[in-house]
Amino acid sequence: MLLFCIAGLGAVGYGAYHYYHLRQTTLNTRELELIKANQSDELVSQRKQIQVFATEINDLKSKLLALNNFENQIRMIANLEKGNEDSLFGIGGSKPEDLNPKLKLTEKHSSLIREMHQQIGHLDSASSVQGNRFESLIKILDGQKNLLASTPAVWPVRGILMSGFGHRTSPFTGAGDFHKGLDISNQQGTPVISTADGTVTFTGPQNFLGNVVMITHGHGLVTCYAHLQKILVQPGNKVKRGEKIALLGNTGKSTGPHLHYEVHLNGAPVDPKKYILN
Protein backbone atom coordinates (compact mmCIF):
# COMPACT_ATOMS: atom_id res chain seq x y z
CA MET A 1 0.00 0.00 0.00
CA LEU A 2 4.39 -0.61 -0.82
CA LEU A 3 6.02 -3.14 1.26
CA PHE A 4 4.81 -5.83 3.53
CA CYS A 5 3.28 -2.88 5.33
CA ILE A 6 2.51 -1.49 8.70
CA ALA A 7 3.98 -4.09 11.05
CA GLY A 8 3.75 -1.77 14.02
CA LEU A 9 5.67 1.42 13.61
CA GLY A 10 7.55 0.19 10.55
CA ALA A 11 5.12 1.89 8.19
CA VAL A 12 5.49 5.24 9.91
CA GLY A 13 9.25 4.83 9.88
CA TYR A 14 9.05 4.29 6.12
CA GLY A 15 7.06 7.49 5.70
CA ALA A 16 9.29 9.45 8.07
CA TYR A 17 12.41 8.37 6.15
CA HIS A 18 10.99 9.66 2.89
CA TYR A 19 9.81 12.87 4.57
CA TYR A 20 13.29 13.73 5.87
CA HIS A 21 14.79 12.92 2.46
CA LEU A 22 12.23 15.24 0.87
CA ARG A 23 12.89 17.96 3.44
CA GLN A 24 16.65 17.88 2.82
CA THR A 25 16.16 18.01 -0.96
CA THR A 26 13.88 21.03 -0.62
CA LEU A 27 16.38 22.88 1.58
CA ASN A 28 19.23 22.10 -0.80
CA THR A 29 17.19 23.45 -3.70
CA ARG A 30 16.42 26.64 -1.78
CA GLU A 31 20.10 27.28 -1.14
CA LEU A 32 20.87 27.23 -4.86
CA GLU A 33 22.00 30.65 -6.15
CA LEU A 34 20.77 31.52 -9.65
CA ILE A 35 23.66 33.71 -10.85
CA LYS A 36 23.38 35.79 -14.02
CA ALA A 37 26.17 35.26 -16.52
CA ASN A 38 27.34 37.39 -19.42
CA GLN A 39 28.58 34.64 -21.68
CA SER A 40 25.89 33.09 -23.87
CA ASP A 41 27.05 29.50 -23.25
CA GLU A 42 26.71 30.02 -19.50
CA LEU A 43 23.23 31.47 -20.01
CA VAL A 44 22.19 28.38 -21.98
CA SER A 45 23.55 26.15 -19.23
CA GLN A 46 21.70 28.15 -16.58
CA ARG A 47 18.43 27.95 -18.50
CA LYS A 48 18.71 24.19 -18.75
CA GLN A 49 19.50 23.94 -15.05
CA ILE A 50 16.50 26.10 -14.17
CA GLN A 51 14.26 23.84 -16.23
CA VAL A 52 15.64 20.80 -14.42
CA PHE A 53 14.93 22.43 -11.04
CA ALA A 54 11.39 23.30 -12.13
CA THR A 55 10.79 19.62 -12.89
CA GLU A 56 12.29 18.58 -9.54
CA ILE A 57 10.05 21.04 -7.68
CA ASN A 58 7.00 19.47 -9.36
CA ASP A 59 8.24 16.01 -8.33
CA LEU A 60 8.76 17.18 -4.73
CA LYS A 61 5.16 18.38 -4.54
CA SER A 62 3.90 15.01 -5.73
CA LYS A 63 6.07 13.14 -3.22
CA LEU A 64 4.95 15.40 -0.38
CA LEU A 65 1.30 14.76 -1.20
CA ALA A 66 2.00 11.01 -1.41
CA LEU A 67 3.47 11.15 2.11
CA ASN A 68 0.41 13.11 3.27
CA ASN A 69 -1.90 10.42 1.82
CA PHE A 70 0.22 7.68 3.43
CA GLU A 71 -0.06 9.40 6.80
CA ASN A 72 -3.84 9.73 6.40
CA GLN A 73 -4.18 6.00 5.71
CA ILE A 74 -2.36 5.22 8.94
CA ARG A 75 -4.48 7.73 10.86
CA MET A 76 -7.65 6.12 9.50
CA ILE A 77 -6.52 2.68 10.66
CA ALA A 78 -5.65 4.04 14.10
CA ASN A 79 -9.01 5.88 14.26
CA LEU A 80 -7.30 9.27 14.49
CA GLU A 81 -8.34 12.57 12.95
CA LYS A 82 -6.67 12.81 9.56
CA GLY A 83 -4.95 15.80 8.02
CA ASN A 84 -5.71 17.17 4.60
CA GLU A 85 -4.02 18.73 1.60
CA ASP A 86 -5.35 22.22 2.37
CA SER A 87 -3.81 22.38 5.85
CA LEU A 88 -0.57 20.97 4.45
CA PHE A 89 -0.14 24.00 2.18
CA GLY A 90 -1.69 26.51 4.59
CA ILE A 91 -5.16 27.47 5.74
CA GLY A 92 -7.43 27.70 2.72
CA GLY A 93 -4.54 26.70 0.48
CA SER A 94 -4.07 23.83 -1.91
CA LYS A 95 -1.28 22.23 -3.90
CA PRO A 96 0.42 24.98 -5.98
CA GLU A 97 0.05 24.58 -9.73
CA ASP A 98 2.90 22.68 -11.40
CA LEU A 99 5.64 24.77 -12.94
CA ASN A 100 6.09 24.64 -16.69
CA PRO A 101 9.70 23.50 -17.27
CA LYS A 102 9.22 23.95 -21.04
CA LEU A 103 8.48 27.66 -20.65
CA LYS A 104 10.58 29.74 -23.06
CA LEU A 105 13.24 31.49 -20.97
CA THR A 106 14.60 34.97 -21.51
CA GLU A 107 17.98 36.09 -20.28
CA LYS A 108 16.42 37.31 -17.02
CA HIS A 109 14.34 34.14 -16.52
CA SER A 110 12.32 36.42 -14.21
CA SER A 111 8.86 34.83 -14.39
CA LEU A 112 9.90 31.22 -13.84
CA ILE A 113 12.56 32.06 -11.24
CA ARG A 114 10.09 34.14 -9.22
CA GLU A 115 7.57 31.32 -9.32
CA MET A 116 10.21 28.78 -8.33
CA HIS A 117 11.18 30.79 -5.26
CA GLN A 118 7.53 31.09 -4.25
CA GLN A 119 6.92 27.37 -4.60
CA ILE A 120 10.12 26.46 -2.75
CA GLY A 121 8.77 28.59 0.11
CA HIS A 122 5.49 26.66 -0.02
CA LEU A 123 7.33 23.34 -0.03
CA ASP A 124 9.61 24.35 2.83
CA SER A 125 6.60 25.27 4.97
CA ALA A 126 4.60 22.21 3.94
CA SER A 127 7.47 19.80 4.62
CA SER A 128 7.84 21.29 8.13
CA VAL A 129 4.13 20.68 8.72
CA GLN A 130 4.43 17.09 7.46
CA GLY A 131 7.47 16.49 9.66
CA ASN A 132 5.61 17.67 12.76
CA ARG A 133 2.70 15.38 11.87
CA PHE A 134 4.95 12.34 11.56
CA GLU A 135 6.59 13.08 14.92
CA SER A 136 3.17 13.41 16.55
CA LEU A 137 1.91 10.26 14.85
CA ILE A 138 4.90 8.20 15.99
CA LYS A 139 4.23 9.17 19.63
CA ILE A 140 0.54 8.25 19.35
CA LEU A 141 1.14 4.94 17.57
CA ASP A 142 3.77 3.90 20.06
CA GLY A 143 0.89 3.30 22.45
CA GLN A 144 -1.26 1.55 19.83
CA LYS A 145 1.00 -1.26 18.64
CA ASN A 146 -1.62 -3.91 19.42
CA LEU A 147 -4.21 -2.12 17.31
CA LEU A 148 -1.79 -1.86 14.37
CA ALA A 149 -0.83 -5.54 14.57
CA SER A 150 -4.54 -6.47 14.65
CA THR A 151 -5.44 -4.38 11.59
CA PRO A 152 -5.82 -6.28 8.25
CA ALA A 153 -3.38 -4.06 6.40
CA VAL A 154 -1.94 -6.46 3.78
CA TRP A 155 -3.26 -8.47 0.83
CA PRO A 156 -4.30 -12.02 1.84
CA VAL A 157 -2.99 -13.47 -1.43
CA ARG A 158 -1.22 -12.29 -4.56
CA GLY A 159 -3.19 -12.39 -7.77
CA ILE A 160 -5.60 -10.50 -10.00
CA LEU A 161 -8.41 -8.51 -8.40
CA MET A 162 -11.48 -9.77 -10.29
CA SER A 163 -14.25 -8.13 -8.30
CA GLY A 164 -14.27 -5.34 -5.73
CA PHE A 165 -16.45 -4.42 -2.78
CA GLY A 166 -19.90 -2.96 -3.41
CA HIS A 167 -22.65 -3.08 -6.00
CA ARG A 168 -21.96 -5.17 -9.09
CA THR A 169 -23.56 -7.42 -11.71
CA SER A 170 -23.72 -10.99 -10.40
CA PRO A 171 -21.59 -13.42 -12.46
CA PHE A 172 -24.21 -16.11 -11.77
CA THR A 173 -27.54 -14.37 -12.42
CA GLY A 174 -26.60 -11.26 -14.39
CA ALA A 175 -28.69 -9.22 -11.94
CA GLY A 176 -27.39 -6.53 -9.63
CA ASP A 177 -26.16 -7.59 -6.20
CA PHE A 178 -23.94 -6.34 -3.37
CA HIS A 179 -20.50 -7.93 -3.13
CA LYS A 180 -19.32 -8.04 0.49
CA GLY A 181 -15.61 -8.45 -0.20
CA LEU A 182 -12.85 -8.86 -2.78
CA ASP A 183 -12.37 -11.69 -5.29
CA ILE A 184 -8.70 -12.33 -6.03
CA SER A 185 -7.85 -14.84 -8.76
CA ASN A 186 -4.78 -17.07 -8.85
CA GLN A 187 -3.81 -20.73 -9.32
CA GLN A 188 -5.21 -23.37 -6.99
CA GLY A 189 -2.82 -24.10 -4.17
CA THR A 190 -1.51 -20.51 -3.92
CA PRO A 191 -0.79 -19.74 -0.23
CA VAL A 192 -3.32 -17.57 1.60
CA ILE A 193 -2.08 -15.61 4.62
CA SER A 194 -3.67 -13.96 7.64
CA THR A 195 -3.83 -10.22 7.09
CA ALA A 196 -3.39 -9.39 10.80
CA ASP A 197 -2.70 -10.94 14.19
CA GLY A 198 -5.71 -12.73 15.62
CA THR A 199 -7.45 -15.91 16.73
CA VAL A 200 -9.03 -18.44 14.36
CA THR A 201 -12.73 -18.70 15.30
CA PHE A 202 -14.14 -20.86 12.48
CA THR A 203 -12.91 -23.32 9.86
CA GLY A 204 -14.95 -25.52 7.53
CA PRO A 205 -17.58 -25.47 4.77
CA GLN A 206 -20.11 -22.62 4.76
CA ASN A 207 -22.87 -22.65 2.13
CA PHE A 208 -21.89 -21.03 -1.19
CA LEU A 209 -18.54 -19.86 0.23
CA GLY A 210 -17.09 -23.38 0.26
CA ASN A 211 -14.23 -23.96 2.69
CA VAL A 212 -13.86 -20.95 4.97
CA VAL A 213 -11.49 -19.59 7.62
CA MET A 214 -12.64 -16.80 9.93
CA ILE A 215 -10.24 -14.89 12.19
CA THR A 216 -11.13 -12.47 14.99
CA HIS A 217 -8.59 -9.67 15.45
CA GLY A 218 -10.10 -7.65 18.28
CA HIS A 219 -11.26 -4.03 18.12
CA GLY A 220 -14.41 -5.25 16.32
CA LEU A 221 -12.47 -6.60 13.30
CA VAL A 222 -13.06 -10.03 11.73
CA THR A 223 -11.66 -11.37 8.44
CA CYS A 224 -13.12 -14.13 6.28
CA TYR A 225 -11.26 -16.23 3.65
CA ALA A 226 -13.45 -18.38 1.36
CA HIS A 227 -13.45 -20.94 -1.54
CA LEU A 228 -10.32 -22.52 -0.02
CA GLN A 229 -8.77 -25.70 -1.39
CA LYS A 230 -7.16 -26.67 1.92
CA ILE A 231 -7.35 -25.21 5.44
CA LEU A 232 -4.09 -25.20 7.44
CA VAL A 233 -5.35 -23.89 10.80
CA GLN A 234 -8.06 -24.82 13.30
CA PRO A 235 -10.31 -22.90 15.71
CA GLY A 236 -8.41 -21.55 18.69
CA ASN A 237 -5.11 -21.14 16.84
CA LYS A 238 -3.32 -17.83 17.37
CA VAL A 239 -2.00 -16.45 14.08
CA LYS A 240 0.29 -13.61 13.11
CA ARG A 241 0.08 -11.28 10.13
CA GLY A 242 1.70 -13.03 7.16
CA GLU A 243 1.21 -16.55 8.55
CA LYS A 244 -0.01 -19.12 6.02
CA ILE A 245 -3.56 -20.24 6.93
CA ALA A 246 -4.87 -21.95 3.78
CA LEU A 247 -4.45 -22.71 0.09
CA LEU A 248 -6.47 -20.90 -2.57
CA GLY A 249 -9.16 -23.06 -4.17
CA ASN A 250 -12.44 -23.33 -6.05
CA THR A 251 -14.86 -24.80 -3.49
CA GLY A 252 -18.47 -23.73 -3.01
CA LYS A 253 -20.28 -21.64 -5.62
CA SER A 254 -17.41 -20.28 -7.68
CA THR A 255 -16.63 -19.25 -11.25
CA GLY A 256 -13.03 -20.43 -11.00
CA PRO A 257 -10.04 -20.62 -8.63
CA HIS A 258 -9.96 -17.49 -6.47
CA LEU A 259 -10.05 -16.20 -2.91
CA HIS A 260 -13.14 -14.40 -1.65
CA TYR A 261 -11.92 -12.10 1.16
CA GLU A 262 -14.07 -10.08 3.55
CA VAL A 263 -13.42 -7.67 6.42
CA HIS A 264 -16.15 -7.03 9.00
CA LEU A 265 -16.14 -4.15 11.48
CA ASN A 266 -18.54 -4.50 14.40
CA GLY A 267 -20.51 -7.11 12.49
CA ALA A 268 -20.89 -5.19 9.22
CA PRO A 269 -18.90 -5.82 6.00
CA VAL A 270 -16.54 -2.99 5.01
CA ASP A 271 -14.30 -2.45 1.99
CA PRO A 272 -11.05 -4.39 2.69
CA LYS A 273 -9.06 -2.03 0.45
CA LYS A 274 -9.57 0.79 2.97
CA TYR A 275 -7.22 -1.08 5.28
CA ILE A 276 -4.67 -2.42 2.80
CA LEU A 277 -1.43 -0.44 2.63
CA ASN A 278 0.89 -2.69 0.60
C-alpha positions, 0 to 999 in steps of 0.5 A: 500500500508498498512493502509488507506494510505497517507491522507496528511502527515500521510503516510510519518509519518508512514514511518518516524516512521519505519525509526527511529525504524530501525535506533535505532536498527542498532545503538544498534546492532553496540554497541554490544561487541563480547567478546571471552570466554574461557569456551566452554559453553560461546562459544556456547552461543556466536555463537548462539547469533552471528547467531541471529544477522546475521539474524537480520542484513538481516532483517534490510536490507530488512526493509530499502529497504522497506522504500526506496520503500515506499518513492519512491511511495510517491515521484512519486505521488508528481511528485518528483525525486525519490531516488534509491537503489544504492544511498541508499548504496553509489554511485555505490553500491547496497544492500549488500549480505545477511549474512549466519546465518547457516555458521559453526562458529569456535572459532574465528568466524572471517569471519562472525564477520568481515562481520557483522561489515562491513554490520552494517557500510553499514546499519548505513550509509544507514539509515542516508541517508534514514532519511535525505530523509524523513526529506526533503520529509516531508518539501516538502509535507507540501506544497503539501497537496492538491495534496496528498488529490487529489491523488487516493491512496487507493483501491475503494473497497475490493475484488479479483482483477480479471483483471489488467491494460494493454493488456489481452485476452478479456473475451467476444471475446477471442481476445486480447484487452487493459484493461483500468483499474482494475476489482475487484470482490465482492458481489453486494451491496458492498460499493464503495468509492472515492479514493481521494478528488474531485468533481463528474462530471458524474453519470448515464449509459454509454454504456457497462460500465453500471452505472458509477460515474466519479470524477475529482480530479484536477491536471489532475486526473479523476477516473471512477467507473463502473458496479454499482448497485446503485449510491449514489452521483450526479454531483456537489457533493464534495467528500472526500477520503473514502466517499461512492459513490456507491454500487458494481453491475453487470450493463452493459456488465459484466461477473459477479458482480465487479467494473471496476475502471479507473484512467485518467491522462491528458485524458489518462488512466494510471495503477491505481495500480501505485497510490495505497499505501494501 
